[in-house]
Amino acid sequence: MEKVDVFKEVGRESYPGRGIVIGKSDDGKKAVIAYFIMGRSENSRNRIFVTEGEGIRTEAFDPSKMEDPSLIIYAPVRVLGDNTIVTNGDQTDTVYEGLEKGLTFEESLRSREFEPDGPNFTPRISGIVEPKDGNFSYQMSILKSNNGDDSCCNRYTFTYDNPAAGEGRFIHTYMGDGNPLPSFEGEPTVVSISKDIDSFTDALWESLDQDNKVSLFVRYIDLDTKKYETRIVNKNK
């Protein structure tokens, strides 16, 4: 699979939904995680990212306008030990609790499936970064309906060891706009990753559709010290 420009790929569709990017900075020194949310309804757009512990959670920007919090209020990012979990739903907690019990990332997600929001049946996308000995590996997962058939859950896990510098993977919920929304297909896309967190965050935010983007989280984790820098951008201010 050919590596593509991450900003062009993110901006290629007006509504990729929610997306996860994981990879290694082009200087080879940082593990990089990005997560964004988008929205078409007033309820989905009425959100911000806020810090919670070492992770983040979604929160209503205007609580008086919140209609149904069930699929839009959750902790997208949590940290357990040296591992960082990122997902597009409350399966973040499922993975966190599974790892505490000694389960693997993939085993933890076996108790979950796509979101119950028919006819879209939004896929659950998840990722985990596991630093070790000055390097890291990462995994990505997608749980989705069988081409819109909610009687079957298709489960895919992708594992990447010793990632190449300047390279990452991008997975998102939808292949574009539509009714119902078409689920992501295939292997996560190979994308470019730069070394500067601020330029990466700014460019990624600008690449998202102006009308539909809601919030963006970016974290760069130093592979030697395991210290990290985080950036959060919210459309609602």
Secondary structure, 3 states (H helix, E strand, C coil): CCCECHHHHHCCCCCCCCEEEEEECCCCCEEEEEEEEECCCHHHHCEEEEEECCEEEEEECCHHHCCCCCCCCCCCEEEECCEEEEECCCHHHHHHHHHHCCCCHHHHHHHCCCCCCCCCCCCEEEEEEEEECCEEEEEEEEEEEECCEEEEEEEEEEEECCCCCCEEEEEECECCCCCCCCECCCCCEEEECCCCHHHHHHHHHHHCCCCCEEEEEEEEEECCCCCEEEEEEECCC
